[in-house]
Amino acid sequence: MSDIDLSKTLREQVRWRILRILDVGRPGGVTEDTLQLALDDARLPVTPHELRRELDYLEDRKLITIIDRDTSTWSAELTHHGVDVVEYTVPCLPGIARPPRR
């Protein structure tokens, strides 16, 4: 597997894990510091810049809302579309490594 494939796979796994973490944090938001710690614990290391890039991606897909974008620490929460993806109610869009439903 090439470095590009590994990088793409990691990004897609990080996006899925972010959605799952935000689901656990519902109904409130989760800070990027908490997301960073949870991703580190899951052995999905990302830099703060990479985390913000993936949050931005998920917001563009209308799966999350970024709160406090104008502050030094962002927070995020799931939209109803994000909840539906996490709960397997709707098909998952490409770019997110949602595992098959068991």
Secondary structure as the mmCIF struct_conf table of DSSP 4:
data_model
#
loop_
_struct_conf.conf_type_id
_struct_conf.id
_struct_conf.beg_label_comp_id
_struct_conf.beg_label_asym_id
_struct_conf.beg_label_seq_id
_struct_conf.end_label_comp_id
_struct_conf.end_label_asym_id
_struct_conf.end_label_seq_id
HELX_RH_AL_P HELX_RH_AL_P1 ASP A 3 VAL A 24
TURN_TY1_P TURN_TY1_P1 GLY A 25 PRO A 27
BEND BEND1 GLY A 28 GLY A 28
STRN STRN1 VAL A 30 THR A 31
HELX_RH_AL_P HELX_RH_AL_P2 GLU A 32 ASP A 41
TURN_TY1_P TURN_TY1_P2 ALA A 42 ARG A 43
HELX_RH_AL_P HELX_RH_AL_P3 PRO A 48 ASP A 60
TURN_TY1_P TURN_TY1_P3 ARG A 61 LYS A 62
BEND BEND2 LEU A 63 LEU A 63
STRN STRN2 ILE A 64 ILE A 67
TURN_TY1_P TURN_TY1_P4 ARG A 69 ASP A 70
BEND BEND3 THR A 71 THR A 73
STRN STRN3 SER A 75 LEU A 78
HELX_RH_AL_P HELX_RH_AL_P4 HIS A 80 VAL A 86
TURN_TY1_P TURN_TY1_P5 GLU A 87 TYR A 88
BEND BEND4 THR A 89 VAL A 90
HELX_LH_PP_P HELX_LH_PP_P1 PRO A 91 LEU A 93
TURN_TY1_P TURN_TY1_P6 PRO A 94 GLY A 95
BEND BEND5 ILE A 96 ILE A 96
HELX_LH_PP_P HELX_LH_PP_P2 ARG A 98 ARG A 101
#
